[in-house]
Amino acid sequence: MYCPNIFREHRTDVLFDLIETYPLATLITTGSLGLLANLMPFSLCRSGGLLRAHLARGNTQLAALREGAEALLIFQGPEAYVSPSWYASKAETGKVVPTWNFVMVQVRGLPKVIDDPLWIAEHLGRLTDDLEADRETPWRVNDAPEDFVATQLRAIVGIEIPIRSIEGKWKISQNRSDADHGGVVEALRAQGTCPEMVKMMATRCPGRS
């Protein structure tokens, strides 16, 4: 991925935090059927450096995963269009252009397909518990009828991807002056369209907002 150093995020804990906050990733593979991509939620095992997910047995990407080629996963966090009119430097020089602020993590690894129903059941339970954790009355897998769950389990396959490499790109106006950076924060705040980006910009560049 193209990533100038000013936008590069090296800290593993920060990268893992984004994966856990935005677990829906684009899984990209290439194989005998060509280039394939699907969105699916992943659960992260920090201690083992593993990502786990599941997909339907009828998904054509399963063939590519079984072939053992390297997979690319893209996790995307907050994103927001940035208008040149928000920069203080627009009035000074006029030498400004539109851009897009965004945060993303890319992971590469060799996927392992898992057909073990016990593994898949444990994965689904853990993933569901994570996603339902903030709800007042969390839904659990065993809330559904046992025979229904068993049928669903037979229709899916698990995948596990040891993280071979991980990199992050935090493009959140670090390359702009304090005045320009502040203008972006205030404009986004006024629009109310991406509070997550506002928070991230303030955290990443303390004192600028």
Number of C-alpha atoms within 10 A of each C-alpha: 7 7 13 9 9 13 17 14 19 13 10 13 10 12 20 19 13 19 25 18 12 17 22 18 21 19 20 19 23 19 16 8 11 9 11 14 15 13 14 14 21 26 22 21 13 13 6 9 12 16 22 20 20 21 18 15 15 11 11 12 22 18 17 21 20 14 15 16 15 17 19 21 24 19 24 21 18 19 17 18 13 20 16 18 17 21 23 19 17 14 11 8 8 12 9 15 11 10 13 12 16 17 20 20 22 19 22 19 20 16 23 17 18 16 15 12 15 10 14 21 17 12 19 20 14 15 20 16 15 13 16 14 12 9 8 7 8 14 14 13 17 9 9 10 9 11 9 9 14 12 10 12 20 14 11 17 21 23 21 19 23 17 16 13 10 17 17 25 22 21 21 27 23 16 11 13 14 16 15 21 22 21 22 26 25 15 17 21 15 11 10 11 13 15 16 14 21 22 15 16 23 16 12 14 15 9 9 17 17
